[in-house]
Amino acid sequence: MNFGENMESNVDFHIQDEAERLLKEIDLVMKNVENSEFYAGMHLDLKQNETMQKHFFRLLGSHSLVQVVIYGLGSIEYSFHSQFQLAVVLLLKRDFSDWIDSIVIYDPNMSLADIIVFKKLDLEVLTIDENCKRRAQRPTIFYMPDPYCYHIGNLLGANWSSSCLNRICLLTNSFRDRLTNTPRSGPDLEAVIRLERILPFTTEIDIKLSDSPMYVNLFSGFAWHFFDVDTNIDIGKPGWYWLDIQRNLEEEFLEDMKSNMTSEEFAEIWGISRGFRRLRCNNVHPPPGWIKLNIYGIGRKGDQPGQYSGIFQDEKGTCLVRYKGDFDVEDNVIAGLEALRLGLARCVEGKPNAEKLIVESDDLTLVQYVNGRPEPNEKAMDKLKEIFVLLERITCATVHYIYEEANETARELALSDECPSNA
């Protein structure tokens, strides 16, 4: 075969040849890893570390062998790092064959040559991306050399019961380090919450590193993770994750209130986020340093004129100012925007002096209009132009959507016959 020829003329040959060369490379890499201080320490721990032996004995239970599942290895055809990471688990399988059984592997980046090599090495190659959501049916070690945090969350979520968690072990980056370095937001939020929940039931055994920069680079922060969840603890209780998400959203809200965010930045957030349920369902006092304005508007119906109202409260829930009035308009949104306009005008006049203002309304369309989503109609746009001018004169203002029950006081004021004493 002329290796200088156009590879398109014989693709199968070149893939097969690449696989054979890769097998030779893996053999050399295994010898390198076998003779390293890193693997020697790992091997010694498995042989002599009483804590590890105790946890492996508990992991196995009535079984005699444990399966290994590899996620996130990458491609050994394109990465020497992946070759070294594969070599570690191949050596463990060879040296501890009395308790390590089959090896299953999947990575979305594995090439055709990779698959040939894996099968030659007697690895079972998955053809479907499980997205790290395999539910363990038997004692299983999940070897995840460098996963994304949400992959850890997926795996924990798939095994989120005491019976499943107690039969798995994770050989991957330190959970403690993950929690330190991963923000509690975005796509990693579920993973972070699960890590926080499982950490008290986790024994994390660090893998000792040699002074070799390569092994430090490849396996820094690597650790064994064993779980021991009391079967009497209902860790998979329905709704717990929802509650944790709600608490996290509330914590984020309070942190945002302490920050120096601008009105525009808050509008960007609240134009997308619904916030946490407690805020939507209850009359929650504003954080320290903030004033809250609840507004309500309803359009004209028959002989009943359009009406609006607004109630200012301080951080203790004390009513500072109330106002109400009639407005000859049929559109509820326009009536509500009038309530907002008048409230902002009062703030600009210092009645009350609200440098930081939270506005709450149970009119979802109004809230979305003020926060820039969706595009308002012409009448609403005319009102919004006045409102945006007033907002620029307030240090910071944010507009939230709440449910009707949380806005009941403002609604009752708008519909009442009373004249507010401090209007």
N, C-alpha and C positions, 0 to 999 in steps of 0.2 A: 504494500500500500504506500502510495506517495503522500506523506503527511503534509506536503506543501500544496496539495491540490485544493480546489474549492470544496470546503466541508459540506456544502449543500448537496453535493453529489452522492454522499454516503454518510448521512447523519447518524444512522444507527451504529455504524462502526466506530465513529468518533466518541459517541456516548459510552459505548461498551469499553473502549480503550481508556477513556477517562476514569471509568469506574474501577478498572483493574489497577490503574496507577494510584487511585485514591486508597485502595485497599493496602497497597504497599506503604503509602504515607501514614495511614492509621496505625499500621504495625510499628513503624518507627516512632510515632508519637506516643504510643502505648509504652514503649521501652523508655522513652524520655520521662514520662509521667511516673512510671513504676520506680525509677531511680531517684525521684525528686524527694526532698524533705517534706514537701506538702503532702504527697500521697503516703509517705511513710508514717507521718503523724496521724493521718486519717485512718490508715490501716490499723495502727496501734490502738487508737481509740475504740474502734469496733471490736478489737480483740480483748482489750483489758479495761475499758472504762465501764465501771459498774453501773453508773447512771444510764449510759446508753444501752447496756445489756438488759437492764431492768425494763426500760421502755420498749425495746424490741421484743422482749419476751411477752410483755402485755399486749403489744401490737399484734403479734402472731395469734395469741389466744389459743384456740383449738386447732389452728392451721399450722402446717409445717413449713410453708413457703410464702414469700411475699412477692407480689408483682411490682415491676417498676414501669412507670409511665413517664415518658420524656416529652415535655412541652417547651417550646421556645428555644430550641437548640440553634436554629438558623441552618445554613447550608454548609456542609463540610467541603463541597466543591469550591465554594467561593470564600471560605473563611478558615484560616488556621486556628483562630480562637475556637470555632465550633469543633474542630478536630480534637483539640486538647480537652474540651469539655465532654465530648463523647468518650474519649479515652478513659476518663475517670470512671464513668459508669460501666464501661466494658471490663475494666480491671476489677471493680467491685463484684460484678457478676462472676468473673473467673475465680476470684479469691474467696468468695463467700457463696459458692454454689450450693452449699448445704441449706441455705435459707433464702437465697434470691432465685426466683423462678424466671419467668419470661419477662422480656422487655418490649414495651409498646412505644411507638414513637410517632409524633406528628409535628410538622412545622409547615406553615403556608409557603415558606421559601425553599423547601427542599426541591432539589432538581431531579431530573430523570436518572442522572448518574448517582445521586445520593440514594435514591430508592433502591437501585441495584445493589449498592454497597450495603445498605441496611439489611436487605434480605440475605445477602451473602454472610453477614454477621449474625444471622438468625434472629433479627429483630422483626417484630410484627409492625408493618407500616399501615397506619390508618389512612384511609382515602377520603374521609369526611372530616372537616374542621369541626371539632367539638367545642371550640372557643373556650377551652379549659373548663368545661362543665361536666366532666365525667363523674358520675356518682359511683363511689367505690362499693363493690359487692363483696370484696375480700380484702385482706390486708394489702395495702398499696403504698409504695413510696412514689411520690410525685417529684421528679427531678426537673427543676425549672431554672436553668442557668442564669437567665437575665430577663425575667418576664416584666411586662408592664404591670403596674399596681392593680389595674382593674382585672387582669387575668387571675391574680391571687384572689381577688374578690369573687370572681366567677367560680373558681374552684371551691372556695369555702362555702359559697352560697349553694352550690350543687350538693354539698355534703353537710348541710346545716341541721344536724341532729346529733345528739350525743353518740348514738350507735355508729353513725358514719364517721364522725370526726375522730372517734377513738380507734378507728381501724385504718387511719391514714397517717402518713408522715410526709413532711415537705422538706426536701433538700433544696434550699433556695436562699435568696438574700434575707438578711435578718429582718424579722417583723419590727423589732424595736427601731432599727434604722429607717424602715419604711415609714413608720408613724412620725418620726422626727422630720423626715425630709419631704413628705407628701402633703400638699395642701388639702384641707378638709372641704373640698369643693369640686365642681366639675365632674368629669367622668370617673374620677377616683373616689368620689364621696362614699359610695356603697362599700368599696373595699376598705377604706379607712374605718368606717363604722364597724364593719365585721372584724377587722383586726383589733380594734379597741375592745370589742365584746369578747373575743376569743383569747386575748392575751393573758388574762388571769388563769386560764386553763392550759396554758402552753408552757412546755419546757423547751427552751431554746439553748442548744449546745453549739457554741461557736466552733468553727473549724480553724485550727491553727494554721497560720501562713508561714512560709519560709521567707527568707530575705530576697528571693528572686523577684525582680520587678514584674516579670511576666505573670507569675502565679498570683502576685498581689493584684495585678490588673484584672486577671480573669476571675478570681475567687474572693476578692475583698468583701468582707461582710457576710460570707457564706455561712450557713448554719443548718443544723438539723432541727426540725420542729416537730415535737410530739405533743399530742393532745390527750388530756385526761379530764373529760367532762362528766360530772356526776350524772348518772342516769335519772336522778330525781329532779334535776334542773331542766326545765322546759326551755332550752335555749332556742328552739324553733317555734316558740309561741306565736301564733298569728298576730300580726299587728305590731310586733316589737320594732321591726325595721321602720315602719311608718312613723312610729312615735319618735324614734331616733332622728329621722329626717326632719320631723317637725321641730324638735329641740335644736337641731343644727341650724335650721333656717332662722329660728328666733335668735340664736346666738350671733349669726351673721348679721341680722338686722341691727342688733344692739351695737355690734362692732362698727357697722357702717355709720350709725348715729353718732358715734364718738369720733369719727374720722373728719377730715376736711373735704369731703366730697362736695361737688357743686350740684346745683339744681339740675343741670343737664345730665350729669352722671347718674343721679337718682332717677331721672326720667327714663334713661336708657335701661336701668335695672327694672323699674316697675312697669315699663312698657312691655316687658317680657315675662317677668316673674309674678306669680300670684301671691307670693309670700307665704306666711305660715297661718295655719287655721285659727289659732287662738286670737290673732289680730283681726281676722275676718269675722269672728263670731262674738267677740267681746269688746266692751268699751275699755280698751287698754290705755292706761295713763302714758303720756309721752315720756321719753327718757329725760334725765336732767339736762337743763339748758334748752329744751324745746317747748314750744307751745303747739297745742293741737286745735285744729278747726274742723268740726263736723258740719257738713253742709247737706242741705236737702232741697229739692225743687220738684214741683209737680205742675204740669200744665193745666190750662183751663179745661173744665169739663161741664158742659151745659151752663147753668147759672153760677157754677162755682168758679171763681177767678183762679188764675194761676197763682201759686204761692211758693215762697222760698224761706229758708231760715239758715242761721249759722250760729254755732256755739263754740266759743273759745274756752279751753281748759289748760291749766298749768300742769306741771309734773305730779302734783298731789291730787289731781282730779278736781280742783277748785274751779268753778265757773268764773271766768274773768269778764266776759262780755257775751250777750245774746242779742241777736237781731232777727227780724222777720219782716215780711212785707208781701204785697200782692204784685203780680206781674202779668200783664195782659199778653199771654203767649200760650199756645197749645202744646208745644214741645217740652216734655219733661227735661230733656238735656239742656235746652236753652234756659229754662227756669233754674236749673242747678248751676249752670255757668254764671248766671246773674248773682246767685248766692255766693259763688266763689269770687266773682269780681268785687262785690261789695266787701267781702271779708278781707281780701288782699288790700283794698283801698284803706281800710281801717288800720291794717298793719303798717302801711306806708305812712299814715298819719300818727303812728305810735299809739293807737287805741285798739288793741294792746301793742306794746313794744315787743314784736316777735322777730328777732333776727334769724331764728331757725324755726321753721313752721312745717308741721305735718298736717296735711289736709286729708280728710277721710270722706268718702262718698259711697253710697250703695248703688250709684248709677254707673254700671260698668262702662257704658259707651262714653260717658263724660270723662272718666278716669283715663280711658285709652286715648281719647282726643287730646287731653292735656299732656299726656306722656308721648305724644307723637305717633300713635297707632290707633286706628287706621286713619285714612284721609277724611277729614270732617266735611260736612256739607257747607254750603255757602253761608247760611245764617250762623252756624256754629263757628265758622272761621272768623266772622266779624267779631264775635264775642271773644274768641281766643286771642285775637290780635291785641285787644285791650288787656286781657289777662296776662299775656306774655310780657307786655310792657311793665306791668305792675310787678311781675315775678322778678324782673331784672333789678328791681329796687329793694328786694329782700335778699339778705345774705345767702340764705339757703332755704329752699322749699321742696317738699316731696309730696306727691299725691298718690294715695293708696285706695284700693277697692276693698270695701267691707260688705258684710251681709246686712240685710234689713234690720235684723234684731240688734246688731251692734250700733245702728244709727237711729234707734227708736226715739231717743230723746229729741234729736233734731227734727224728726218727722212729726212728732207730737206738737212741737213748738210751731212748726209751719202751719199745721192744720187747726191750731187752737185759736180762740178768740182773744187770748190774753195779749197784753202789750208788755214786752219784756221790761223789767224795772231798770235794767242797766243798758237799754238799747241806745 
